[in-house]
Amino acid sequence: MIGTKTIATLGLLAGGFALAGALDSLSLERIVARGPGALFLIGCFAAVVGTLMFRFWRLGEPSGHYFRWARDATLWETEAQLIGTGGWRITIGENRHEALDLGPRAQRLICIAIALLLALASIGSRALDLLGRFRHSVTSPNATYCPEVEKVDTALDPNAPGCELVRRAYALGYAQSLGDCEARTRTQATGAPCTLRQRDEPLLHYSWRRLDGFWASLRQNMGSAHTQKLWRDFVARFHRMDALRKAEEEVLGSAPHASHHIFTNLPDPKNGAFREATCADRYRWLAHRPPAGSGATRASLVFEHVVGQLLFESRYEPAAGYCREYQVHWGAPTDICQRIAASPEATLDRLGALPSVRAALERYALGKELESLAVRQRPLGPSSIVSFQCYLEGEAPERKSTDFSLDGFRFTAEEIHVPVTKAGSVLYVDRYDAVAKLFVRGFHYGALLSQAGLEQTPTAGAETSLARHDNLLMRLYGLEGFDIYLDPAWIADRPDLLEVYPYQIHLKNYVQMFRRQYRLERGRL
């Protein structure tokens, strides 16, 4: 037989050890990390709470009942079966000082140990800091009272012109007041009115005022209008659960914020151009001039360089778009824009462009549905986040715009035809102009936009000056006045001058002008 009090305290002690072990509260590192202040508080808590447990639970007295493990079917006179059947049962009976009980000292030590384990699991340095803040907030004189009214002295300077004469006249009785020269005080505004207890307010009046405010707030919040508003808000939020779930899925799945597609009849250069995984690093820094290659992919390399320089390179200007949202479809037929306009879904699906286009349009529709997203996103239309451009080489110069519909949205396929580049060209200024006008309809880069000023046409005198071989360094300063992106003229035939040309002035200005106009038409959700 064993007393119920002994069973209870031993069970609590075992539970305390289990809790402390699960929380790793008994490790030496955790105990040392608490600091001396927290350890002292834990010890005081254990001593006080453990003693109170011992006193209030009367653990110093013998148990009133006992538990016995019975192996036979016979019950004693004062026993009752608790659990078990057959020959293995636990019975409970009235204790007549026959059950085994721990002594008072052992019970007190167990109670203190239980409180100590509980304190180790719940009291740390942060808890000690919170207790200190609570004590400070309770004992602070400004905790329940409004702060003192700050008075600001607005007395004029004693040496202010005329005030000395006014004060003498007032002292002699010739003036009845000091007027503007009188010292005054004013109360400095502290924002919203203070609703705490005033310094001269009786406690009963303050208590009644707080009770009246609580009752007024309760009546307002329990009114039918407020309840109906809460219900409408709940219903509206509940109906947006599916949209919120889709928004979270798009964020976790990195859904595209835009989808721009460029179709060209040029062959794929097979150099990883516009590859999603590497495009950000590939186009961060490009040479000032397109590569002077040869062969079938020369035009493709030039086109890739021009597009990357106008849109993505961040040397002179932040990128105008995220390169992973741009797809270049190489080797497209010359009538690709007409095919898209005639059958947009089938054509885009065959080219692999339809999934990204619809993903961007779904994000756009979702943003319109969710008010929280619609407030933050730019007021962009579908044509700003989804675009189609066709760049075709080998035909006479021509510009077309074809309108079509996709999933209920109106789009325009911009198409531009340019002739084949002349052999030996190294600047490709015409390609910059063609690509810029393809992406921004009506783009124009003229003399008034150039950094070269009004005198930017190379003259015969300038050509003769730069042809001389003496004082070359001084003569190179004249190149700043020539903008090759307006008219390269004879400079295109001078590779020595192109090597030292100030691209950082004119190419930078060209890219900045293009991107400012491009951002007005295109963007990201």
VEXZAMI-785963 format. One record per residue (C-alpha): x, y negated, z negated. Coordinates in steps of 0.05 Angstrom, whole numbers, plus 5000, padded with zeros to 4 digits. Layout:
N
XYZ;...
//
This chain:
525
500050005000;502349305015;499048644997;495648215050;499547595030;506047965041;503648215109;501547515129;508047165110;512347705141;508147665205;508846915207;516346975196;516947475253;512847015298;517246425279;523546805299;520347025364;518346305381;525246035363;528546575405;524146425465;525745685460;533045825446;532645395383;537445815343;543445755389;549345385360;549744905418;542544695410;543244595335;549544165343;546343755398;540743525352;545243075311;545742975236;539542545232;535043055264;537943625223;536743235159;529543115179;528643855196;531244055128;526643575091;520743805133;522244535118;522844405043;516543995037;512044385085;514545055060;513044864987;506144615006;504745265042;506945654981;502545234934;496145174975;496145904998;497546134926;503046584948;505746614877;499747034856;498647764874;494647924936;487148024926;487048594978;491849095007;492949485071;494150235068;496150725122;491851335110;493452015139;487152375116;479752275123;478652105050;477551375031;478951114961;473550814918;474550084938;477050185009;474050075077;476650305145;479749745185;482350065249;484150765273;480551435276;481752145251;487952265210;491351595227;487750995199;489250325168;484750165110;483549535069;481949544996;481649124933;488349044900;488649214826;496049034818;498049684851;500049424920;507049224938;507848464939;513948014946;515747594887;514346844882;521546654898;521747094959;515046824983;517446114975;523846255013;519846575069;515145975072;521145505076;524145945130;517645925170;517345165165;524745125184;523645545247;517645125265;521544475256;527444745297;522744895354;519144225353;523643685324;529443405365;533042755376;527342485418;522242655364;526542285313;526841685360;519241685369;518241715294;522841115286;518940725338;512340905305;514940665237;517340015269;510739895305;506840015240;511239575197;512139025249;508438385229;506138275301;503338975309;496038775296;496338015296;496637535354;503537235363;505136555335;503135975379;509235665408;509434905406;513634535455;515933825439;514533365497;517232735466;520532275515;527832115514;528931565461;533331215511;527831205565;527130515596;522030085560;520630555501;525330195454;521529545465;514829895455;517130205390;519529535363;512929205382;509029765347;513329695285;512128945282;504629035292;504228735362;502029405393;496629875367;499830525395;506230765426;502530995489;506831445533;512731355486;509231725430;511932405411;506932955427;506633715422;502934205466;501534945463;505235365514;500735825553;502036565541;497636875595;491137245579;487437075514;489637495454;484237975428;488138205366;486837935297;488137195289;492636965232;486936615195;481537125213;478237525156;478938275161;471338385159;470237895218;475838225258;472938925245;466038695266;468838385329;472439025348;466239435334;461938975376;466939005434;467139765430;459539815430;459039335490;464239735529;460640385511;453940125536;457139885600;460740545613;454540965596;449840555640;446440865700;450040405749;456940605723;455141335721;452541315793;458940965815;463241505782;459042045816;459741715884;467241655875;467642395855;463542615916;467742185963;474242465934;471543175937;469743106010;476842876025;479943485993;480943836060;484043206090;488643136030;490743866038;492343756111;496343126094;500543526044;501544076096;503943556147;508843256097;511643936077;511844166150;515143516174;509743386225;511942886279;510242146269;510342026345;511242416409;514442096470;515742496534;520342306591;519942686656;525542646708;527343026771;534743016751;537843686733;539243876661;546543696645;547044306599;550843906547;545843906490;542643256512;536843036468;537343676427;533143596364;538343866315;544143426340;541242816373;541742366312;549342456307;550342486383;547341796397;549741426335;555841176372;556541166448;561640876495;560140196525;559840466595;556541106621;561341676637;564441646706;563142376724;562142726789;558043296816;550643466811;549943256738;553142566744;546442216750;543642616691;549442416647;548541686666;541041716651;542342056584;547441526565;542940936584;536941216546;541041366484;544240676486;537740306494;533640696443;537941056392;545040776385;545540396320;552040026330;548939346345;541639436325;537439936284;534840496328;528140356363;525641066351;527141736319;530742146372;527542796350;520742516371;523142416443;523242986493;526542946562;523843446612;529243566664;528043816735;520843576739;517443516807;517042826838;509442816830;509442996756;505742376734;500142506783;499643226759;499242996687;493742506704;489843026744;490343586693;493643346629;492343936583;494544476632;500744096656;503143896587;501844596560;505944896617;511644416602;511444546527;509443836510;502243946488;503544196416;507743596395;502743116428;496843406391;500743436326;501942686330;494642556349;492242976291;496642586243;493741936273;486542186263;488142416192;491141736175;484741406198;480541876156;484441776092;483841076067;490141126026;494241286089;490540806134;492340216088;499740376089;500740556162;501640046217;495439896258;498040296318;493840586374;494641286403;498540996463;503640706414;505441376383;504641816446;507441606513;509241906580;514541636627;516941916694;523841726719;525241956790;531441856832;532441926906;526741516935;525340796952;524340336892;517240366868;513240266803;506640616787;501940676727;496841236724;491341256672;488441906644;484842186582;487242716533;483042956473;478642336479;484441836479;486541396538;493841416560;498041136617;503541516652;508841016673;512741206735;518940886767;522841086829;530040866839;534941006895;541041446887;547041106856;552440896904;558841286902;564340976861;559740576816;562140506744;557340006712;550440266730;547139596713;541239766757;539940396715;539539976652;534439526685;530340116712;530140496646;528439866607;522639696653;520240416649;519640396573;517339666568;512639446623;514438746645;521338746613;525738186640;532738006623;534337326653;539336766647;535536426591;536037056548;543337166562;549036976515;553036726574;549036086579;547035736642;553735806677;554036556682;554936666757;562336826771;565436316817;571036376866;575335956821;574236426763;576037016807;582336676829;584136496757;583437216733;587337466793;593637116770;598637506727;601236946682;598236776614;593337366620;591137346548;588836616553;585136756618;581237336588;577136846545;573436666609;570237346611;565437146555;561836706604;560237286652;554337726636;555138356678;548038576659;545437996700;550138066759;556638446756;559038146822;566438226835;567938436763;565039126779;571139236825;576139046772;577239646726;582639276689;577738726669;572339236651;577039546600;577538886562;570538616577;566838346513;561338866513;560038706439;557038046462;552838196523;551038936513;549038776442;544638206466;541538646521;539839206472;537038726421;532438396472;529939076496;528639356427;524838746403;520038816461;519839576455;517739556382;511739126400;508939706442;511540326408;512140556336;511441126286;505841306238;
//
